């Protein structure tokens, strides 16, 4: 797997965070008070994020 650039990381986290804030179901257990950005980062770190980078 190729390493993502900081711009790709920001785009993926931002897109997933927006989906979560509009009501998409989180793919991991969410702790009370956790922001959509934190959830998106955690999903990306664990590899369950449903987004793909096409270069």
Secondary structure, 3 states (H helix, E strand, C coil): CCCCCHHHHHHHHHHHHHHHHCCCCCCCCCCCCCCHHHHHHHHHHHCCCCCCCCC
